[in-house]
């Protein structure tokens, strides 16, 4: 029996109901899992709510490798993020993480007390135990990405220590590559190894890269205020310096329009990956994997629309509403076509918000139109063969443009018909006793024959309701 | 990439027909800038405007291409390797000519050009067609490529039928017929002439007195507040220099084909083929107009814009047609204009990218900047 409170809630958030109906393709079965694996899923839940849910709906073959892959990267991230660990200690941990995760029983207890995911590293032995059980080809992929990402993070930690920020767009994209592109590379290799995706993806690394770049860049735009408060900056100098002189100026209310133009340039930079993301997802061969990759992408295009020309991003954290998120969940777990509709819808919304005074107005409009064009290459609306057939058949003179005179006659006859009908009706009314002579005399109910009782006032009628 | 930095590949002796026109003079400029040549010449009806300085060594010849005998004589003297045929009277706007003249220049003139090329041992002929020849002016073209059918008239006599002004469909059929003539001449008879056709969409740029000029007028009259339809229709506009570039890439490809001993494979063939050309930047129709207005000085966003439903626009267009019809004048505002502004027409140019190595030289926004600057300068001069 649903409670009154929940009924009220769903009345005002009807979209949320869909989540209740959502039927995942697969659901993990904890009763058949070892204790260490249960523990892994426990930490997965702790470290990421949203990712945990989608991971747990993956097919049984991908479920554990991807969950462990996520936890390993999260472990790395927890070390990198922790400002209480000095660099001399941090660097070897990051660069040697692939070795550490092979040591039975290894844990890490030296995270600062405020590090939110420190529990994961304290119990990392459980993850290591499960890593030993997965197929060797899957393990190799996870290990390889761990090495690459550990080194990348170490490089960035050193840069951060030296006060070097993200300067050029190339550096910005390199950063996104380390934190997201590499994750994508690992996932793609896992999908292909498990034969859940078209192996051609391995030959098109730029598609995988776009998947990661699109998500990461969108998050970086959305989180600009939070990062600013944490004294971190990911927006490249090459972009913001075109709009303001100093980074902090971007957050001053008097510079709002400049800040918005700067954020549009960031949005444009992210938008260029959207078509390749769709292309990538066309290569996925299994529903649960499709859902896994599509949900974050749908959220990203919606987030991009939300942050586009939205001054609030410089004041507080913005997020898509729960209702929208649920709707997107539903729409991104059907098929590529429905997902393309989502992308088209948000592309048009972005185009609609676009402002001609923005220096990147034209490029943004074109980037949105290009998303629509790419969708056409996947699902063409027109078929040239059919068009040719239609043209052949419609041999009637194609130039049957209406002559204005012809149109005038048409409208004339409509007016004539209207006049005749009115005349008939008025005539009938007259025969029935309507007093047209009093119509303009100002007397009340002049059209009503004398003697008939005036009706009660409208107000009186309403009293009875 | 070959087309991004052309290493001054050679085109031999180049002749640009219509080389003083809007597109033609950009072709001449680009030939001089980017290509290695042994001679550059121009044939045009009149050669005063858009003329290169004498130091550039371009030979200008005044000739009427509908005069077939004279044209053959001129070509026999110039002996070009490459002919770029851009000549066509203005199809719309203030300088529009009658349909009869339009047909004469496009069909008879083009036939004369083809014959003259064949008789003068020209190696490569590149013809300027239009992407609109695939459009019936009513139906959308959604990501269309060269496999889309070309609209054709039922028979030749139709080209002679004089119809009312501003009905562009007969003119498109004329252009389609001219393209057919050129492509049919590829590798025919005794001649070794190779031909190709370029179909640009929405060409604009310096020297353009149609699209951009008209839009700047709308801005100056303060009529930027109306938008017909929801602006979800995508269009393609192409900066003139990119169109010129595509012509020269095609010419180069034809010359290379002429040198080769074997006929190229179907999927890499340029001779006898048509190529759609755009800026590769599809855009929502009204956004292009707004970009022009912005470049012309507008400080307005979109808050003031009233979105007029298409149906209302059609009604107003019809009323205008009736009103002008009653006073027996060609209408300035028509239903066709409403249809145009609500139509989706964009193209897939991967054939040109693949076979010609076409990459646009100038971005859309840079093109808009240049075109609007030119238009404003010209308007300032007119006022003087």
Interface residues (C-beta under 8 A of the other chain):
Chain A: X348 X351 X352 X354 X355 X356 X357 X361 X362 X363 X365 X366 X368 X369 X370 X372 X373 X376 X377 X380 X381 X382 X384 X387 X388 X391 X395 X398 X399 X401 X403 X404 X405 X407 X408
Chain B: X136 X139 X140 X141 X142 X143 X144 X145 X147 X148 X149 X151 X154 X163 X167 X169 X170 X231 X232 X234 X281 X282 X283 X284 X287 X288 X290 X291 X293 X294 X298 X299 X300 X301 X302 X318 X321 X322 X324 X325 X326 X346 X348 X364 X365 X368
